[in-house]
Structure formats: C-alpha cells, structure tokens
Amino acid sequence: MTDTRSTSRHRRHRPALTVGVPLALTAAVALAYGGALGLSGESRANAAAAPAVPASVLDAADGFASVEALGQDGTYGGRDGTVVTVKTLADLEKYATAPEPYVIVVAATIAMDPVGKEIKVASDKTIVGAGTAGQIVGGGFFLGQGVHNVIIRNLTIRDAYQGIWNDKDHDFDAIQMDGAHHVWVDHNDLRHMADGLVDIRKDSTYVTVSWNRLSDNNKTFGIGWTENVTSDLTIHHNWFRETEQRNPSTDNVAHAHLYNNYLQDVPGTAITTSYGNYARGGTRMVLENSFFEGLANPVTRDATAVVVQRGNVFSGTSGRNESGGGEAFDPRTYYDYTLDSAADVPALLKAGTGPRTTIGTAAVAAAATTITVAKDGSGQYTSVQKAVDAVPAGNASRVLISVAPGTYRETVKVPANKPHVTIQGSGASRKDTVIVYGNAAGTPKPDGSGTYGTSGSATVAVEADDFQARNLSITNSFDEGANQGLSGHQAVALRTAADQVVLDGIIVDGDQDTLLLDTAAKDRLGRVYVTNSYVAGNVDFVFGRASAVIDRSVLTLKKRWDGTSAGYVTAPSTPADRKGFLITRSVVNGDVSAGSFFLGRNWHAGGDASLDPQTTVRDTTLSAAIRTAPWADMGGFPWKDDRFAEYRNTGPGAGTASADRPQLTDSQAAGQETADWLGGWTPAAS
C-alpha cells in the first residue's frame, strides 16, 4: 500500500537538543577532541523566550511530538509558565488541572486517593520528577479530548494492580490519552498497574514515547480504540520487560515509527510475553533497529496492516515474525532522527531508560534561594567568590548561585560551613560561563609564605557537603611550556573535599592533576557523582581518595606541553575500606597517539602502604590511545596489589582478560554498580 495521505498538515521540525542517554556519548561521536573542547548539542529550544525557566525543562521533544501541526509548534509543555514543586496529591492535582502553563516538579512519593485515580491533566503542562524522587503510586494521569502540549517525564508510576491479572473491572492506567495531541512521555518507570501502562486512544496523535522502562504488567501499551486512521506516533528507546501483551498493540495508526526498542522475555519468571509489536487494522508501521530477546511472536501484523522492518535483531525468539503488506512511509519526511545499532540496544537501554538523577533537578534548584552573578553588573555580584561569601554560615537549605555567561578570572572556595550550595551557569551552554585561574603547585603565593602546593592550586575548591556544579566550565590555565623553570607543574582546576557532591553538565579542563576528588580527612567519607560532563588532562587528571562515580561523561586525553603523548587518566589513593573511582558508560578519547595513555596508576599518597587504590572502568568506550596493558605502578607500589579492573568495555582500546588486564566476572560486576559506590545516597537536587 502506498502512503497517499497528504502531509500538508505537518511542518518538519528539528529538535534543538538530542534527547536521551547518554548525552555525553552522543556528543562524543561528533567531537574532535582538541584544546578548544568544542561541544555540540548545547542549544536549548526557545531558551530566550522563557529565561526564568531552568534549562533542564527546556529539552525539546523529538519524533512526531516535535512536528508542527494542529496549531501547535512541537511539544514543550509548561516551558512558558511558572515552576512549582509539589509533594502532595492536592498540590499535584491543583497545578496539573489548572488552565495556566506550569512546570510541575514532583519531589516526593504521592499516593493516589482513591486507588485508581487518574488526574485530568490540562494543556501546557510539564510534569517531571525531581531526579529519582518523583513517584506516583496507585494511579496516574488522563489526557482528554483536545488536551495538548503535555510532557510527562522522569516519574515512577506504579502499583495500581488489584490482584486480578486479566482485570476487566479496574481501568487503572499509568497514562491514558483520549483525543490528545502533542504529548511527550519520556524517561519514566511504568509498572504493575491494573490496566495499561500507556494507552493512546481515540485519535490521539503527535505523540512520542521514549526512554521509558515498562515492566511487570499484562495489558502494557495499547494504541487505537478508533476506526479512523489518523494518528502519528513515535516509540523509541523503550525497554519492555516481563510484559504479557500489547507491547505495543498498534491499531489504525497512520504513521507508527518504532525504533531502538528492547523487548525482553526472561525465561523462568511468572510472566510470559504472548507477543511483541503488533500492527493491527490500517496501521502503517516502520520498525527499525530494535532488539527482541526470548519472545514468542515478536512481530505480528494483520492482513490489512503494513509493516516495514529494517535492521532488527531477534535472539531466541519463536513464532510469528512478519512484515510486508506494501509500503509504509519515510519517517524523515516528518523529522530527523539517529538510529543506534540494534546490537547495542540492550546495554544502552538497561543503562539509560527510566528516571534520571539529572532530569528535573534544575527546576527544583529554581525554587531555592538564588544569588545572581554577572560580570556586567546586572546581577547582585560581579564575582563568584563574593556570592559564596554572601551565603550565611551554617545555611540549612539550598542556595543557588546563578552565574551569567562570561569569563570569571578568579579562584573560588566554598568553605565547609556553607553546605547546600549550587553554582550554576545560566547560559545555554556549559561553555558560556567559565571560571578560570592559573596557579600551579609551584606558584609562589603573593604574600611570600611559600607556594600553593597541589591542592592549593585549585581554581575552584569545594569543602562543603551537598555541593552541586552545573552548566559551566572550570579551568586551570597554567602554561607548563612558559614555566619550565618552575618546580611543581601540578595545576588543579577543581578540588572537592566533601561528601555528596554532584557535578552535572560541566567541563573541567587542565593538564596535570585536573580534577582532585578528595575527602575532608582520611577517615571521612567523600562521595562524588559526575555525570554528563567533560574532564580533560594528561597526567593523573582524575585523582584523590574520594568514592567517585564518573557516569555518561567524556574523559578527554590531551598532549603534553611539548606535543608528546603520554599520561595517566586516574591516580586513586583509596583507603582500604572504601570504594575508589568508578568510570561507567563513558568515553575515553582524545587527539593523542595510539597506545600512549594508561587508564590509571596506584597512588599511595605519602607512601602510605595501608591504602588500597581502586579504579574500575566498565561499559565504557576506549579509544586506541589506551595501552594494551592499561595499569601502571606508582611510587614503588605494584598496581597488582591494589584494585584495578575493567568490565565490558568497547572500542579499539578495549582488550580481553589477561594478567595485565583484569576483567570482572558478571557476579563481581553486579557488586560494582553506581549504587554500590554511592552507598545509599541518591544524587538529586535538594
């Protein structure tokens, strides 16, 4: 069947931001790693139109939700409205049903009363969980006829199940749409409801469902309940696990674009999937680069439906796997998109679906006490340090220091008696706001009292717990080549000596000893979570004794001052009873020679033999710059006596298990996840 339906009601729209996980990895594919650290994917849709709204809620929908049609220019939710934080059912319902636009940040677990309640969401709303804190229990959301421009994002919606597997009496859905348009459902965890997890009904259209985790359910994802063939839907990067039917069932959809989804039926569990993707009625479906594992009947179509398959992987499947019926459509007629390799989909979606700690957190920060900094005098202060000085000692709640675009040549110290501080660039890009200075370990202090030493050379020093840095660059500009006569070239850009530190969406740039992740004392815990960030350097450029996770980030290898290529990524000095450094789901790359960099070496600071340095690098893409034997001794201590390992890395710099390249077993890797490192702390904005 040829697609003869007119496209005159569509206007092609390109999303301003690549949405999904990992953002750092997406950017890394396109970057040439040089000294300029040029970054892509930084613009935010229509940011100038709504300067009061945090950047994190300006993410643009992709797929059909991004298309201009029916009088709506894409899907941006409550971007133009007020940001509110809710922790009660009454407040959630108040703002979700209001006629005005709102960004509604859900910062607690909210139980529906009565069970099965579905809040009737009005148009122009963003409902977003604050990190992983936003949960809806025992009910969900309903979008009725004509409701449009709604984003439901980063929530866990769960547990309306009433004890009857094939329940005909309790229509308790997580998200139901009846005649809505321009809706984006993204990065949610949907599970264990009495009826559907997502039901898109009665000609609802221009909907994108992306990066969700759907599990433990019977009638999972139904589309249709209409005789009309008018709906346009995009369903991508969703993980269906232990879902019996409707995965999805797609009835009478004019344009159904399904790509990079992962459908998994695990053997030996209580739930058996009866079928996977099902095209019914007059549906025209394009199904691309998805991964089907262990399913019966992975792809089914009615005789009246059209299914075009491209690039899918079927592992351990059986039964119906169908395509044909004619021509479908070209999704690129309506929007641009990028396919991930189907073989990569399971690992990508296991890591990236569901709520993210970094989504919605900036909106929470907007509700905090705010101090503004601007070089041109338009803020409360012209210096970042002066803004820190203005934070009261012993402050009990979040203080946001919002720093306007510009270059701030200064050193900044956040002292231990000023916790709960966020320093956040207010520009559209992390490159717009730069804090930079050029001290090195051997730089003489101006008062003649000696030199700064390594830790004292930091451009930004953080000694306060619960600190966050977002959307800015921190640089040490010390020029090794111009200072060859100086003894002590270690030059720290950022030093943390605190617990519960979040570094989100930043650049940390230097050469030797760029990022010092430390603790306040040897017997003190110092947990750090680095995400969606770039760290650049050459010698020991991530070092210290903190328990730190570097997640979905790019570690950029730089040449030395004389143009040579040689260095070490990490130098942990971990106490024996602590976790060290975990680099996960990241990229290690740079414009350096092949085989010139070690992943790390064991730093027994001060010759302390009681230390047990640790670095684990897992699920990470390694460039050819990494040596085949990637670990090195330091200070006379053999690295093999300490804790260095890899797991499931990829890329030309990855290698197989050997005496010089320890690899974790699957069971060992299960105990070396982010949660194990952070020890009960879930990073999120306060």
N, C-alpha and C positions, 0 to 999 in steps of 0.2 A: 504494500500500500504506500503510495507516495503522499508525503505530507503537504497537502494543498491548502492548509489553514493559513489565513492571512497573518502576517506578522506586523501589521500596521499599528497595533495597539501596544507594541513593545518598543522601548528605546534601549539600545545597547548601553550598558553601564559597567564601568570598570571599577571594582572596589579599590579604595585608596590604600588599604592595608591588607597584606597577606594574612588571613586569619587561620589559626590552627597552631599545631605544635609539631616540631619545635620551631619557633620564630627564628631563633639564632641559627638553626641549621638551614632554614630556608634562605636566610640572608647569606650564609656562608657559601652556598653554591655559586652565588653570583659575584663574590668579592675577589678582588685581587689584593692580597694582604701586603700592603706597603706601609711606610711610615705615616701616611696620611690617615690610615684607618677609615677609608671611605665606607660608609654604611648605607644600605638601601632599605626600602620598606619602612621608612620612618614617618612618612606623612600621615596625618590623621584627617579623616574626611570632615570637611567643613569646620575645621577647628576654629577658624576666625569668627565664625558665626555665633559661637557659644563659648566665650573664653572662660566662663565661670564653671563649666563642666569639666571634671578631670579627664585627662587624656584616655584613661583606661575605658571609659564608657563611650568613646568616640570611634571605636572599632567598627568598621563597615561590614555589613553582611555581604556574603558572596552568593553565587548561584542565582536562581530565579528571584530570591528575595532582594537582590540588588537591582533588578530591572525596573526601569521607569515605566509605569503603566497605571491605568485606572486612577489617574490624577495624583499618584504617589511616586516620588523620586527616590526609589530604593527604600531600604528599611534601616532606620536609625533610632527608633524607639523614642525615649524621653529626652534625647540629647538637648533639646532646647528648653527643658524645664528645670525645676528645682531638684537637687539631690537630697533625698531623705533616707535615713537609716531606720529600719523597723526591727523590732524584736518581739512583737505581739501580733496575734491574729487580728485584733481590732485595727491596729495601725496598718498592717498589710492590706486589709480589705479597704480601709478608708482611702488609701492612695491609689491602689490598683483600680478602683471603680470610679475615681474622680474624673471629671471631664478635662482637666488640665494635664499637660505633659509632665511626667515625673520620671526620674531615675530612682528606683526603689531598691535600696541595698538591704538585703536580708542578712542580718548579722547574728542569728540565733536559730535554734530548732523551734519551729512553730507547729503545734498540733492543731489539726482542723477539728472544729466542733460545730456540728456533729461530724462523726466519721463519714467520709464520702463527700464532704462539702467541696464544691468547685467554685472558686471566686470568679465572678464575672468581670474579666479584665476589660477596661475601656481602651480606646485607641491611644497612640502616642505614649507608650509606656516601655521602660526598660526595667525588668525585674531581674536582679542579679545577686548572686550570693557573694558575701564578703569572704574571699578566699574559700576555704572549705567549711566555713561556719554556717552557711545558709542551708537549712533543711526544712522541708515541708513534709509532715507526717500525717497520713490518714486522709489525704485529699489532694486537690490540685487546682488547675486553672481551666476556665472555659472562655473561649473567644467566640462571640456570637456573630450574627449576620452583620456585615459591614464593618466590623472591627478591623482596624488596620494599623500598620506601623508599630508592631509589638516585638520586643526582644525578651526571651526567657532564657537566662544564661547562668551557668555556673552554680546550679542548685542541685541538691539531692532531693528527689521527690519519691516517697516510698511508703509502703506498708498500709495500704487500704484493703488488703486481702481479707476476706471474710470467712475463710476456711473451706470454700467450695471452689474446686479447681475450674470447672466449666460453669462459672457463675452466670445465671441468666437474670438474676434479680437485683444485683448491685452494679449499677453503671458508674463505677467509681474510677475515673481516669486520672492519669497524671496531668495530661494536657489534651484538651479536646477543642477542635475548631469546627464551627458550623457556619460556613459562608464568610470566613475571614479572609483577608488578603494582606500580603507583605508582612510575613512573620518569620522570625529567625529563632530557631531553637538550637542552642549551642552549648557544648561542654557541660551537659547535665548528667547526673547519675539517676536513672529512672528504673524502679524495680518494685516487684511484689505488690502490684495493685489488683483490685478485684476485677477490673476490666482492662482497658487498654493503657499502655504507657504513652503512646501518641496516637490519637485518632484525628485524621484530617478529612473532614466530611463536607458534604453538601456544597460542592463547588468552591471550597477554599482554594486559593491559588497564590502564586508568587511566594512560595514558602521554601525555606532552606532549613534542613535538619542536619547538623554537622557536629562531629567530635563528641557524640554522646555515648554513654555506656548504658545498654539496655539489657536487663537480666532478670532471671527468676520470675518468669511470667508466662501466662498462657496466650491470651489474645493480645499480641505485643504492639503491633503498629499497623493499624487499618486505615486504608485510604479509599474513599468512594462515597457510598450511600447517595448516589445520584445517577440519573440516566443521561445527564449532559456530559460531553467530553470537552471540557474547557480548562481543566486545572493544569498548572505548570509547577513542577516540584523538583527540587534538587535534594538528594540524600547522599551525603558523602562523609567518609571517615567516621562511621559509627561501628561500635563493637556490639554485636548481638551474641549473647552467651546464655545458654540454657533457657531458651525461649521456644515454646512449642510451636506456635503458628503465628501467621501474619508478620512476616519478617523482611519486608512488609508485604501485605496483600494490597495490590495496587489496581483499583477498579476504575475504568473510564477516566484515565488521566491523559490529557492531550500530549504533554511532554513530561516524561518521567526520566530524570537523569540520575542514575545511581552509579557512584564510583568510589573506589578505595574503601569499601566497607569490609568488615571482617565478621563472618558468620561462623560460629563455633558451637558444635555439639560435643560436649565432653563425655566419653563413654563411662558407664558405671554410675551415673548420677540418677537422681529421681526424675529428671525431666529429659524427654527425648523429643528432639525437633522433628516435626512431621513434614515440613517443607521450608524452603528458604525464600528467595524472591519469587513472587507470583504476579504475573501480568494478566489481568482479567478484563473482560469486556472490550471496549475500544481503546485500551491503553496502547500508547507507543512508548516503548522503553529503550533507552540506551544504557547498557550495563558494562562498566569498564573497570579493569584492574582491581577487582575485588578478590577476596580470598575466602574460600569455602572449605571448612575443615570438619570432616566427620558427619556431614549432613546426609540425610535421605532427601532425595528430590530437591537438589539445590536451586534449580531454576525451572520454573513451570510457567507455561503460557496457555491461555485459552486459544481456541482456533481463530477467534476474532481479534486477538491481540498481536502486536508486533514487538519482537524482542531482537535487538541487535547486540551481540556480545563481542567484546574486544579485550584481550589481554588478561582474562580472569584465570585464577589458579584454583584447582579442585584437588583437595588432598583427602583421601579416604572417604569420598562421597559415593553415593549409590542412587539408583533410581533415575527419575526424570531430570534431564539437563537439556533444556530446549532453547531454541532460538528460531528466528525466521518469521514468516508472515508478511514480509515486504520490507520497505524502507521505513525508517523511523524519522530521525531529524538530526541535525548537526547542532549540538549544544553551543558551539562557538558562534552560531548565528545570534545568540542572545547574550552571552557573557564569556569572558576569558576564564580559564582555569588551568591548573597544572596537575598532572597525574603523578602520583608516587608509584614506584614499581610495586606490582602486586606481591612479589616475594617479600618485600619489606613491610607489608601492611600489618601482619600480626604483631611484630615488635613495636612498630610505630604506634599502633592503636592501644596496645596494652600500656604503653608509657604515656600516651597523650590524651586519651579520652577521659571524660568526666570532669569534675570541678578542678580548677587550678588555684593554687595558692595566690597567684598574682593577678587574677581577674577580680575586679570589684574592689580591690583593696585601696586603690587611689580614691575611689568615691567615698570610702569610709574616712580616709585622711582629710577629705574636704570638709568634714564636719568637725575636725579638730580645731583647736586654737591655731590661727595662722599668723605668721610673721612674714612680711614681704621684703625681698631684697632686689634692688635694681641699680645697675651702675649709673644710670642717667638721673638718679634721684627721685624717680617716680614711686619707689617703694618706701617702706619705713626705714630701711637702712641701705647703705651702698656697699657694705661689706658682709660677707657670710659670717665671719667671726663676731662682728658686732651683733648680729642676730642671735647667734648662740649665746653671747654674753647676756642678752635680754631674757633668756629663758630662766625662770626662777629656779633656784636650787631646790632639789627635792620635789620637783613637779610630779604630780601623781597621774597625769593624763597626757595624751598625745599632743605634741606641739609640732606643727608643720611649718618648716621654713621654706617658703616658696621663692625660688631664685630665678629671676628673669633671665632671658638669654643675654650672654655676654661672657667675656673672659675676666675672671677674678684672680688677679695675681696676688696670692696671699697664702699663708698657712692657716689651717683651721684645726682647733682642738675642741672636742666635745668631752668635758670632764665627767668623771664618774658620778658626780652628784646631780647630773642632769639627764635622767633616763627618758625614754619615750619620745625621742626627737626623730623627726623625719626631715632630711634635706632633699628637696625635690626640685629639679629643673622644670620650669613652666613652659618651655618651648615645645615645638612639635617634634624635635629630635633630641636624642641624648647628646648630640654634637653641639647643640646650641648653647648650652650652659657648661662652662669649663672652669674648674678650679685648678690652678697650676702654680707650682713653685719649683725651684731648682736646687735645693740643698742636697748634699751628699754626706755620707758618714764622716768624711774628712774635711768638710767645710768648716772653717773657723766660726765660732759664734761671735757676733758683733761686740759683745761685752768683754771679749778676751778670756773667757772662762774655759776655753778648750774648744773641741769640735763637737758636732752634733751627735756623732755615733749613728749606727744604722737605724735604730728605732726612732731617734730624734730627728732624722732627716725627712720624715713623712710630710707630705703636703697636707693630708687630712689625717688626723689621729682621733680615734674613737675609743673612749674609755668608759662609756655609759651603756648600760644594758638596754635592750629593746630599742636599738637604733636601727633606722632604715635610711638607705640612699636610693633614689630613683631618678631615672631620666636625666642623667648628667654625666660629665666626664671629669675624672680626677687624674691629673698628670704630674709626673716629676720630670722636669725638662733639663735636668743636669746633663751637661755636654761632656762626655768622657774624653772625646778627642781633643777638646780645648783645654782639658785639665789633667793632662798626663803627669804633670809634676805633683799632683795632689795624691796623698796616700789615703785610700778609702773611697772607692767609687760606688759603694752600695748606696742606692738612692730610692727610697720608698715613696710610692705615690699614696698608698692608703694603708694605714695600720689600724687594725681592730684589736682591742684587748678588753673584750666584753662578752656577755652572753646574750643569745637570742638576737643576732644581728642579721638583717635582711639587706642584700644588695641586689636590686632588681632593675634591669634595663639600664645598666651603666657601662661606661668604658673606664678601665683602669690601665693607664699607659705609662711605661717606663722602660728601663733596660735591665740592670741587675737589681734583684730584690724589689720588684714592683709592688707586690701585694703581700703584706705581712699579716697573717691571720694568727693572732696570739691570744693569750688569756691574761687576766689581771694578775695571776700568780700561778706557780706551777701546780698548786693544789686546787685551783679554781677551774670550774667548767667554762668553756667558751665555745658556744655553738654558733655557726655561721651558715647561712643559706644564700648562695649566689645563684641567680637564675637570669636567663635571657640577657647575658652580659658578655662583654669582651674584655679579656685580660691579655696584655701584650708585654713581652720582655724577652730576655735571653738567658740570664744566669739565675737559677733558683728563684724564678719570678713569682712563684707562689710558695710561701714558706711560713713556718711557725708551728706552734703546738696546739692550735685550736682543733676542734672537731668540726670540720667544714665539708659541706656538700657544694660542688660546682655542677649545676644541672642545666642542660639545654643552653650551653654557653659556648663561646669560641675562645680558645687559647691560641693567641697569635704569636708565632715564633719570629723573632727579629734578629737580624745580623748584628754583630758586634760593631763597635765604633770604627774599626779599621776595615770593615767589609767582610770579615770572615764569618763563617757559620759554625757555631759550636755553643752548646749550652745544655741547661737542665730545666725542665718545666717545674718540678716540685722539689722542695727540701723540707720534709716534715721533721719535727722534733717532738714527737708524740710521747706523752707519759705512758707507761706500760699498761695502765688500766683504762685507757681511753681510746676512742676512735680518732683516727688522723684525718686524712684527706680522701674524699670520695669524688671522683670525676665521673659523671654519668650522663649519657645521652647528649654528648657534646661533640665538638670538633677540635682537633689539634692540627694546625695548619700554619703555613707562613712561607714567605719568599726567601727561603734558605736552601742550602744544599741538601741533597738526599743523604740520609744516614748520619746527620750531624748533631742530633739532639737526643738526649736521654729523657725518659719520662720522669726520672727523679733520682735522688740520692739521699742517703740517710744522714740527717744532721743530728749528731749527738752534741747539742749545744753545751759549750764549756767542757767538753769531754765527758759528759755525764753518761756513764755506762748503764745506768738504770732506765734510761729512755728506751722506747721501743717504736721507732718511727714507722708510720704506716701511710701508704698511698695505694688505693685501689682505683684502677681505671677500667670502666665497664661500659658496654653498649655505646661505644664512642668511635667516631671515625678518625683514624690516624693517617696523616699524610706520609709520603715517602721520606720525610725529614727524620722520622723516628728510627733510631738504631735497631738493628735486629736483636741485640742484647740491650734492652732499654733501661736497665738499672745500673747504678754505679755506687762504689764505696765512697765514703767521705770521712776524713779525719782519722783514718786507720781502723774504722769500724766496718766490717763486711756487711754489705746490704743483705746478704742471705740470712744473717742472724736476726733480721728485723722483718717487717711485714709489708711486702710489696707483691702485688698480683694484678692480673687482668682477667676480664671475662667478656667474651662475645664481642670483642672489638672488630671493626671492619676497616677497609681502606688499605692502600698499598703499604702502610706502615704497621699493619697488624701482623701477628705471627702465631704460630702454633706452640703448644706447650713444649717446654724443654727445661733443662736445668737452669738456663739463663733467662727463662721467660715463664715463670709460674702462672698457671691458669687456675681459676677457681672451678670447682665442680659445681653442678647445679645446686646441690644441697648447701654447699658453702656460700654460693651466691645468694641464696634465699635469706641468709643472715647478714648480707651486706647490701641492704637497700637504704634509701634515704631515711625511712622511718627509724631504722636501727641507729643511724648516725645521730639523729636529732633527739632521740630519747624522750619521746612523749611531748615534745614541743611541735606544734603545727604552725609554721610561719604564716602570718596573716597580719593585715593592718589592724591596729587597735581601735 
